[in-house]
Every structure is written in structure tokens, then in C-alpha cells.
Amino acid sequence: MYDDIFLTCLSRFARNFAYGDAVRHLYRSGFTTDRILKEYDYPYSREELEEIRISLQTDDTEESAADFQGLSKDPVE
């Protein structure tokens, strides 16, 4: 049981390391999930790509709110 969980986590980590930044870049550049699936051969299912898209939107929203409030994550000294 624990071996399966470990292997699943390791697989997701390796795919994210290899392709995650590229996928996030495509979403930030305006690509849709359908377009990514059609034009690229990344080892992600539609559901996994949607998870990345949603987490990216959540991260961007949190950063925008912090910037709006003057609470940047990386303060400039």
C-alpha cells in the first residue's frame, strides 16, 4: 500500500519537475487545456492539466492580493 503511494508521488514529482514549468508557461501565455492537449505531447491527463491550471490561478490570485495590500512576498530593501 505505502509503496503504491510513494511511487505515485514520485511519478508526479518527476513529471512536474520535467514538464510543470512548461505547462504553467503555456497557461500564462493564454493557452487552453484543449490546445495544450492537441499541440503538445506532455504525459498529463486532462484532469491533471486542469489541476495545474486551477493551482496556477490560485497562486496568481494570492500574489495579486499580497501586492495590492503592499505585502509582497519578496520585500525590496
Backbone as CSV, one residue per row, in Angstrom:
resi,resn,N_x,N_y,N_z,CA_x,CA_y,CA_z,C_x,C_y,C_z
1,MET,0.820,-1.189,0.000,0.000,0.000,0.000,0.867,1.257,0.000
2,TYR,1.798,1.345,0.941,2.641,2.537,1.022,3.572,2.647,-0.183
3,ASP,3.960,1.488,-0.742,4.790,1.513,-1.947,4.046,2.176,-3.106
4,ASP,2.750,1.878,-3.240,1.938,2.477,-4.304,1.836,3.990,-4.126
5,ILE,1.616,4.415,-2.898,1.517,5.853,-2.626,2.838,6.541,-2.934
6,PHE,3.939,5.928,-2.505,5.256,6.506,-2.761,5.531,6.606,-4.253
7,LEU,5.247,5.537,-4.988,5.507,5.548,-6.431,4.643,6.576,-7.154
8,THR,3.403,6.734,-6.723,2.521,7.746,-7.314,3.081,9.144,-7.070
9,CYS,3.483,9.405,-5.837,4.057,10.719,-5.507,5.345,10.961,-6.264
10,LEU,6.187,9.960,-6.353,7.452,10.094,-7.073,7.208,10.367,-8.555
11,SER,6.232,9.691,-9.127,5.897,9.895,-10.531,5.402,11.317,-10.773
12,ARG,4.522,11.802,-9.907,4.018,13.174,-10.052,5.131,14.190,-9.884
13,PHE,6.020,13.956,-8.926,7.143,14.865,-8.714,8.037,14.922,-9.951
14,ALA,8.359,13.768,-10.504,9.237,13.719,-11.676,8.604,14.414,-12.878
15,ARG,7.300,14.185,-13.109,6.619,14.844,-14.231,6.553,16.351,-14.017
16,ASN,6.265,16.773,-12.793,6.202,18.203,-12.514,7.571,18.846,-12.713
17,PHE,8.606,18.166,-12.290,9.956,18.692,-12.455,10.301,18.824,-13.935
18,ALA,9.919,17.832,-14.722,10.275,17.820,-16.143,9.382,18.717,-16.995
19,TYR,8.090,18.784,-16.692,7.155,19.465,-17.581,6.324,20.571,-16.935
20,GLY,6.302,20.633,-15.620,5.414,21.552,-14.922,5.606,23.007,-15.287
21,ASP,6.851,23.465,-15.322,7.098,24.871,-15.664,6.668,25.188,-17.091
22,ALA,6.879,24.256,-17.996,6.471,24.472,-19.387,4.952,24.599,-19.490
23,VAL,4.242,23.745,-18.784,2.776,23.796,-18.816,2.281,25.095,-18.195
24,ARG,2.857,25.480,-17.051,2.448,26.742,-16.426,2.742,27.929,-17.341
25,HIS,3.861,27.887,-18.054,4.194,28.951,-19.013,3.141,29.026,-20.118
26,LEU,2.721,27.878,-20.620,1.710,27.867,-21.681,0.396,28.459,-21.181
27,TYR,-0.019,28.099,-19.974,-1.242,28.681,-19.421,-1.101,30.194,-19.257
28,ARG,0.037,30.646,-18.761,0.242,32.091,-18.585,0.278,32.814,-19.936
29,SER,0.628,32.089,-20.995,0.678,32.669,-22.335,-0.677,32.627,-23.033
30,GLY,-1.693,32.128,-22.337,-3.042,32.139,-22.895,-3.508,30.837,-23.511
31,PHE,-2.727,29.782,-23.408,-3.144,28.502,-23.965,-4.276,27.915,-23.136
32,THR,-5.149,27.178,-23.791,-6.208,26.456,-23.099,-5.758,25.011,-22.893
33,THR,-6.490,24.312,-22.059,-6.186,22.898,-21.831,-6.332,22.113,-23.127
34,ASP,-7.374,22.397,-23.890,-7.580,21.698,-25.167,-6.407,21.919,-26.112
35,ARG,-5.935,23.146,-26.183,-4.825,23.453,-27.094,-3.540,22.750,-26.651
36,ILE,-3.288,22.717,-25.349,-2.091,22.024,-24.845,-2.166,20.540,-25.187
37,LEU,-3.336,19.938,-24.970,-3.503,18.520,-25.287,-3.332,18.244,-26.781
38,LYS,-3.809,19.171,-27.614,-3.758,18.973,-29.063,-2.352,19.181,-29.627
39,GLU,-1.648,20.209,-29.153,-0.386,20.596,-29.770,0.864,20.020,-29.104
40,TYR,0.730,19.523,-27.888,1.901,19.027,-27.167,1.653,17.611,-26.673
41,ASP,2.733,16.899,-26.443,2.637,15.506,-26.012,3.190,15.354,-24.599
42,TYR,2.604,16.115,-23.670,3.036,16.019,-22.280,2.340,14.825,-21.630
43,PRO,3.004,14.183,-20.681,2.410,12.987,-20.049,1.404,13.338,-18.956
44,TYR,0.437,14.188,-19.286,-0.593,14.597,-18.344,-1.962,14.281,-18.918
45,SER,-2.859,13.888,-18.047,-4.255,13.717,-18.463,-4.929,15.085,-18.413
46,ARG,-6.121,15.164,-18.972,-6.889,16.413,-18.934,-7.107,16.849,-17.479
47,GLU,-7.424,15.900,-16.626,-7.686,16.224,-15.221,-6.436,16.796,-14.543
48,GLU,-5.278,16.223,-14.842,-4.039,16.720,-14.249,-3.700,18.124,-14.756
49,LEU,-3.937,18.369,-16.039,-3.702,19.709,-16.579,-4.646,20.720,-15.930
50,GLU,-5.887,20.331,-15.728,-6.848,21.228,-15.078,-6.426,21.536,-13.641
51,GLU,-5.875,20.544,-12.936,-5.372,20.783,-11.578,-4.256,21.821,-11.596
52,ILE,-3.360,21.722,-12.574,-2.267,22.685,-12.702,-2.834,24.076,-12.988
53,ARG,-3.802,24.155,-13.898,-4.409,25.441,-14.248,-5.072,26.079,-13.036
54,ILE,-5.820,25.296,-12.288,-6.519,25.825,-11.112,-5.522,26.267,-10.052
55,SER,-4.487,25.472,-9.817,-3.495,25.865,-8.811,-2.748,27.112,-9.255
56,LEU,-2.535,27.261,-10.542,-1.872,28.455,-11.059,-2.743,29.683,-10.841
57,GLN,-4.027,29.560,-11.086,-4.945,30.682,-10.852,-4.982,31.050,-9.377
58,THR,-4.977,30.063,-8.510,-4.989,30.306,-7.067,-3.706,31.014,-6.643
59,ASP,-2.559,30.542,-7.131,-1.273,31.172,-6.798,-1.230,32.610,-7.285
60,ASP,-1.683,32.853,-8.512,-1.670,34.205,-9.075,-2.591,35.137,-8.287
61,THR,-3.742,34.618,-7.857,-4.689,35.425,-7.091,-4.093,35.809,-5.743
62,GLU,-3.429,34.881,-5.081,-2.813,35.168,-3.783,-1.696,36.198,-3.929
63,GLU,-0.885,36.072,-4.986,0.201,37.029,-5.207,-0.360,38.407,-5.521
64,SER,-1.421,38.471,-6.324,-2.019,39.759,-6.661,-2.596,40.431,-5.425
65,ALA,-3.239,39.667,-4.567,-3.809,40.225,-3.345,-2.708,40.742,-2.432
66,ALA,-1.600,40.007,-2.325,-0.487,40.441,-1.484,0.133,41.715,-2.042
67,ASP,0.289,41.801,-3.354,0.844,43.008,-3.974,-0.092,44.192,-3.773
68,PHE,-1.391,43.961,-3.900,-2.371,45.026,-3.739,-2.318,45.606,-2.329
69,GLN,-2.102,44.744,-1.355,-2.068,45.177,0.031,-0.689,45.681,0.442
70,GLY,0.264,45.680,-0.490,1.608,46.122,-0.168,2.375,45.086,0.638
71,LEU,1.957,43.846,0.527,2.597,42.770,1.296,3.293,41.795,0.352
72,SER,4.194,42.293,-0.444,4.896,41.460,-1.414,5.615,40.340,-0.689
73,LYS,5.650,39.153,-1.310,6.324,38.012,-0.707,7.822,38.239,-0.606
74,ASP,8.385,38.977,-1.537,9.815,39.263,-1.535,9.998,40.771,-1.364
75,PRO,10.025,41.235,-0.123,10.154,42.683,0.068,11.486,43.216,-0.433
76,VAL,11.420,44.371,-1.022,12.624,45.044,-1.529,13.158,45.914,-0.409
77,GLU,14.428,45.759,-0.143,15.023,46.545,0.944,15.735,47.750,0.418
